Amino acid sequence: MAGAWIRDKPATLEAATKEAAKLLQASRMPLIAGLGTDVAGARAAIALAQQIGAVIDHMHSAALLRDLDVMRESGMMITTPNEARLRGDLLLLVGAGLVETWPEISARLFEKSSVLNSRRIVWLCPSNGNTEAHSDIETIGNNPRNLPVMLAALRARCAGHAVRNDTPDLRKIDALASELPQARFGVAVWSAAENDALTIEMLCGLVKDLNATTRFSGLPLAPGNDAAAVQQVSGWMTGFPVRTGFGRGDPEHDPWRFDGVRLVDTGEADCALWISAYHPMAPPWKREVPIIALTNGLDCFDRPPAVAISVGQPGTDHDSVEYLAATGTLAFSRVTSRANVMSVADAIGGIAATLPVPSPC
C-alpha cells in the first residue's frame, strides 16, 4: 500500500488530508481509535483529540485496564523482564496467551541465565502447543476455563486452607503450593488479554501472600501494537489512561463511556480515525461509520474507508520510540534505511494543520 485514497479511489495526499479534516470537523463525536503507533504517533493523536474534542481508545484497552484496575483496587507487586530473566529461579506461568503476547518469551525467560544454575518453570493451564518444544516445563491443567478455580485452590493451599477434593489436578496443586514458598526469587507471569480482572487479582493476592516468607513478584505482559507506550503517553499528557474523552474540553476518563466499540455500535460516535501502523487491522465494531484509516494495508477492511493514508511501521520504516518488552521500558529504535512513507505523527500533523484553529473562550 502506498499513497492516499478517498472512497477507494487514489487521491493526492493533500486532497486526502483535507477530506479527513472535513470529516472530523463535521463530526459531533469523533473517535480516535486503534492507536497502534509509537510514542510520536500517540502524542499527535492525543493532541488532535484535544483539538477536536474526540475520544481516544486503544485497540487493546480492555487488557490494559484489567491490569490497571487490579493495581488501583488492591495493589500489585511487579518486576521487570530482565530481573525475571536474571534472577527468577521459579517461574509460574499463568494461563493462555503468553507466547502470543510476547513471542520472544521463550528466548528471554525459558533459558537459564548466567546467574542461575537452574530454573524451575511451571505453567498453569497453558495454550495447546505452547510447551511442546520445552520438555522441562511442567504443566498443570489443560483447560484455561479451570484456571480461576485452580488459582484460587493454589492460593488457599499456600495459606494452609482446605479446598474441595474435586478441584482439578489437586495433587499437583498441593505439590506446587509446598514448592512456591521455597523459591528465592519467584516470578508469576500472565497476560491480561486472556484473563479477567478477578483472576489477575487472585494471582496478585497469591504473590503478596508469598512475600511474607520469600521474595516473589509479578510480570504482566503488555499487549501488542505498542499499547503500553500509548498508555504511558496518555498518562503524561492527560493524567488518565486510554478511554479518555475531550468532549467537554478537559480530559475525562471513563472505561465504559469511552469504549470505542460501544460508541460506534450505539451510534454515539459518527466519525472515526483508525490507526493501525504495525499490522493491517480493521476496526472491531459492527456499525458502519465514516473511517479515516492510517494503516499499511486495506485488504482487511470489508468496506473501503472514507479516507485512507498509507503510513509506515514504527521501528521498521522510520525511527521511533516504542515500548520494548524485553526490558519493560520505552526505547529508541533507529532504522538503517528509511522508507519513503509517512509516519502516523506526520499524517496526523497534516490533518491537524488543515483544521481551523479553535477560537479562544
C-alpha positions in Angstrom: 0.0 0.0 0.0 1.3 3.5 -0.9 -0.2 6.9 -1.1 -3.8 8.0 -0.3 -7.3 7.2 -1.2 -10.7 8.8 -0.9 -13.6 6.4 -1.0 -11.4 3.7 -2.5 -10.1 6.0 -5.3 -6.5 7.1 -5.5 -6.0 10.7 -4.4 -3.2 13.1 -3.6 -2.0 13.3 0.0 -3.2 16.9 0.1 -6.7 16.0 -1.0 -6.9 13.1 1.4 -5.7 15.2 4.3 -8.3 17.9 3.5 -11.1 15.3 3.3 -10.1 13.8 6.6 -10.1 17.2 8.2 -13.5 17.9 6.7 -15.0 14.7 8.2 -13.5 15.3 11.6 -14.6 19.0 11.7 -18.2 18.0 10.8 -18.3 15.2 13.4 -20.4 15.7 16.6 -18.5 12.9 18.4 -15.2 11.9 16.7 -13.3 8.8 17.9 -9.6 8.3 17.6 -9.1 4.5 18.0 -6.8 1.6 17.2 -3.8 3.7 18.2 -1.4 1.1 17.0 1.5 3.6 16.8 4.7 4.7 18.5 5.2 7.5 21.1 5.3 10.3 18.5 2.1 9.0 16.9 0.3 8.7 20.2 1.3 12.2 21.2 0.0 13.6 17.9 -3.2 11.6 18.2 -3.9 12.8 21.7 -3.1 16.4 20.8 -5.6 16.1 17.9 -8.2 14.6 20.2 -7.9 17.6 22.5 -8.1 20.0 19.5 -11.4 18.5 18.1 -13.0 17.2 21.3 -12.5 13.5 20.4 -12.3 10.3 22.4 -9.1 8.2 22.5 -9.2 4.4 22.8 -6.6 1.8 22.1 -7.5 -1.5 20.4 -6.1 -3.3 23.5 -7.6 -1.0 26.1 -9.6 -3.8 27.7 -6.4 -5.7 28.6 -4.6 -2.6 29.6 -7.3 -1.6 32.0 -7.7 -5.0 33.6 -4.1 -4.8 35.0 -4.6 -1.2 35.9 -7.9 -2.0 37.7 -6.2 -4.6 39.9 -3.3 -2.2 40.6 -5.6 0.6 41.6 -8.0 -1.5 43.7 -5.8 -4.0 45.5 -2.1 -3.3 44.6 0.3 -5.2 42.5 3.9 -6.3 43.1 5.8 -6.4 39.8 9.3 -6.8 38.5 11.0 -6.2 35.1 11.6 -8.8 32.4 15.4 -8.5 32.9 15.1 -9.2 36.6 12.9 -12.2 35.9 15.4 -13.4 33.3 18.5 -13.0 35.5 17.2 -13.9 39.0 13.9 -15.9 38.7 14.6 -19.4 39.9 10.9 -20.3 39.8 8.7 -19.1 37.0 4.9 -19.5 37.5 3.4 -19.0 34.0 -0.3 -18.4 34.3 -2.9 -19.0 31.6 -3.0 -18.8 27.9 -1.8 -16.1 25.6 1.8 -15.7 26.9 3.5 -16.7 23.7 1.0 -14.8 21.5 1.5 -11.6 23.6 5.3 -11.9 23.8 6.7 -14.1 21.0 10.2 -13.8 22.4 9.3 -15.1 25.9 10.9 -18.5 25.2 14.3 -17.0 24.3 14.1 -14.4 27.1 12.8 -16.3 30.0 12.8 -20.1 29.4 16.6 -20.3 29.0 18.8 -20.5 32.1 20.7 -17.3 32.9 24.4 -16.9 33.7 23.5 -16.1 37.3 21.3 -19.2 37.9 22.4 -22.9 37.9 18.8 -24.0 37.5 15.4 -22.6 36.8 12.1 -24.3 37.6 9.2 -23.5 35.3 5.5 -24.4 36.0 2.7 -23.5 33.7 -0.9 -23.4 34.9 -3.4 -24.0 32.0 -1.2 -23.2 29.0 -2.5 -22.9 25.4 -2.3 -26.0 23.4 1.2 -26.4 21.8 2.9 -23.6 23.8 5.0 -26.1 25.8 5.7 -28.8 23.2 9.3 -27.5 22.5 10.1 -27.2 26.2 10.1 -30.6 27.8 11.5 -29.1 31.1 8.3 -27.1 31.7 5.8 -28.8 34.0 2.2 -28.1 33.1 -0.8 -28.2 35.5 -4.2 -28.2 33.9 -5.1 -28.3 30.2 -8.4 -26.3 30.2 -8.0 -22.5 30.5 -11.5 -22.3 31.9 -10.4 -24.1 35.0 -7.7 -21.5 35.7 -9.7 -19.3 38.2 -10.6 -22.4 40.3 -7.1 -23.8 40.2 -5.5 -20.5 41.0 -7.9 -20.0 44.0 -7.1 -23.5 45.2 -3.4 -22.8 44.9 -3.6 -19.7 47.0 -5.7 -21.4 49.6 -3.3 -24.4 49.8 -0.3 -22.0 50.1 -2.1 -20.4 53.1 -2.8 -23.8 54.7 -6.6 -23.8 54.0 -8.7 -26.8 52.8 -10.1 -26.9 49.3 -12.7 -29.1 47.5 -11.5 -32.6 46.7 -12.8 -32.4 43.2 -10.5 -29.5 42.3 -8.8 -30.3 39.0 -5.2 -31.6 39.4 -5.3 -31.1 43.2 -2.3 -33.4 43.8 -0.1 -31.3 41.6 -1.5 -28.1 43.1 -0.6 -29.3 46.6 2.9 -30.1 45.4 3.3 -26.7 43.9 1.9 -25.0 47.0 4.7 -26.6 49.0 7.3 -25.5 46.4 6.4 -21.9 45.9 7.4 -20.7 49.4 10.9 -22.2 48.8 11.7 -20.0 45.8 14.5 -17.5 46.3 13.1 -15.2 43.6 9.8 -16.4 42.2 8.0 -14.6 39.3 4.4 -15.1 38.2 3.9 -14.2 34.5 0.5 -13.5 32.9 -1.3 -11.8 30.1 -4.3 -9.7 30.8 -5.5 -10.3 27.3 -6.6 -13.8 28.3 -7.6 -13.4 32.0 -10.3 -11.4 33.7 -9.7 -8.9 36.4 -10.8 -11.2 39.2 -8.3 -13.9 38.1 -5.5 -11.3 37.9 -6.5 -10.1 41.4 -6.3 -13.6 42.8 -2.9 -14.1 41.3 -1.6 -10.8 42.7 -3.0 -11.8 46.1 -1.0 -15.0 45.9 2.1 -13.1 45.1 1.5 -10.8 48.0 0.9 -13.8 50.4 4.2 -15.4 49.3 6.2 -12.3 50.1 5.5 -12.9 53.7 8.2 -15.6 53.7 10.1 -15.3 50.5 10.7 -13.0 47.5 8.0 -13.3 44.8 6.9 -10.8 42.2 4.7 -10.5 39.1 5.4 -9.8 35.5 2.3 -8.7 33.5 2.9 -8.9 29.8 1.8 -5.8 27.8 -0.5 -6.2 24.8 0.8 -5.7 21.3 0.6 -2.7 19.0 2.6 -0.6 21.4 -0.3 -0.5 23.9 2.0 0.1 26.9 3.7 3.1 25.3 0.3 4.6 24.3 -0.9 4.1 27.8 2.1 6.0 29.2 1.7 8.8 26.7 -1.9 9.2 27.7 -0.9 9.3 31.3 1.6 12.1 31.0 -0.5 14.2 28.5 -3.9 13.9 30.2 -3.3 12.4 33.7 -5.5 9.5 32.7 -5.2 6.1 30.9 -6.8 5.5 27.5 -10.5 5.6 27.1 -10.4 9.3 27.8 -12.6 11.9 26.1 -12.2 15.7 25.5 -15.9 16.4 24.6 -16.2 19.0 27.4 -12.8 20.5 27.0 -10.9 19.0 29.9 -9.9 15.3 29.7 -12.4 12.8 31.3 -11.7 9.1 31.8 -14.4 6.5 31.9 -13.8 2.9 30.7 -17.5 2.4 29.8 -18.5 5.7 28.3 -15.4 6.0 26.2 -15.2 2.4 25.0 -14.7 3.0 21.2 -16.6 -0.1 20.1 -19.6 0.8 22.2 -19.5 4.4 21.0 -19.7 3.3 17.4 -22.1 0.5 17.8 -24.6 2.7 19.7 -24.3 5.5 17.2 -22.8 8.0 19.5 -19.5 8.3 17.5 -20.2 9.5 14.0 -16.7 9.5 12.6 -13.5 7.5 13.5 -9.8 8.0 12.9 -8.5 4.4 12.9 -4.7 4.0 13.4 -3.0 0.6 12.8 0.6 1.1 11.8 2.1 -2.2 12.9 -0.3 -4.6 11.1 -3.2 -4.1 8.7 -6.2 -4.5 11.0 -9.8 -3.4 10.6 -11.9 -1.9 13.5 -13.9 -4.4 15.5 -17.2 -2.6 15.6 -20.2 -3.7 13.6 -21.9 -0.5 12.7 -20.8 1.4 9.6 -19.3 4.8 10.3 -17.0 7.1 8.2 -13.5 5.9 8.8 -10.2 7.7 8.3 -7.6 4.9 8.2 -4.0 5.4 8.9 -2.6 2.0 8.2 -0.3 0.0 5.9 -2.9 -2.2 4.3 -6.5 -2.1 3.3 -7.3 -5.8 2.4 -8.6 -6.4 5.9 -11.5 -3.8 5.5 -14.9 -5.1 4.5 -15.8 -1.7 3.3 -13.3 0.9 2.0 -12.6 3.7 4.4 -13.9 7.1 3.6 -10.2 8.2 3.6 -7.1 6.1 3.7 -3.5 7.3 4.1 -0.6 4.9 4.0 1.8 5.1 7.0 5.0 3.3 7.8 5.6 0.8 10.5 7.4 2.3 13.5 10.9 0.9 14.0 10.9 -0.6 10.6 10.1 2.2 8.1 11.1 5.1 10.3 12.9 5.9 13.6 10.6 5.6 16.6 10.3 5.4 20.4 8.4 2.3 21.4 7.7 0.0 24.4 10.4 -2.7 24.5 9.0 -5.9 26.0 12.5 -7.3 26.7 13.3 -4.5 29.2 9.8 -3.3 30.1 10.5 0.3 29.2 10.5 2.8 26.3 13.4 2.6 23.9 14.6 4.4 20.8 14.8 2.4 17.6 16.8 3.8 14.6 16.2 2.3 11.2 19.1 1.8 8.8 17.1 2.5 5.7 14.2 4.9 6.0 11.2 4.0 3.8 9.5 6.6 1.6 6.3 6.6 3.6 4.8 8.9 6.2 4.8 8.3 9.9 1.5 8.4 11.9 2.7 11.5 13.6 3.3 13.3 10.2 -0.1 12.2 8.9 -1.9 13.4 11.9 0.1 16.6 11.9 -1.0 17.3 8.4 -4.7 16.8 9.3 -4.4 18.9 12.4 -2.8 21.7 10.5 -5.7 21.7 8.0 -8.3 22.1 10.7 -9.4 25.6 11.7 -7.7 26.9 14.9 -10.3 26.8 17.8 -11.5 30.2 18.9 -10.4 31.2 22.4 -13.2 31.2 25.0 
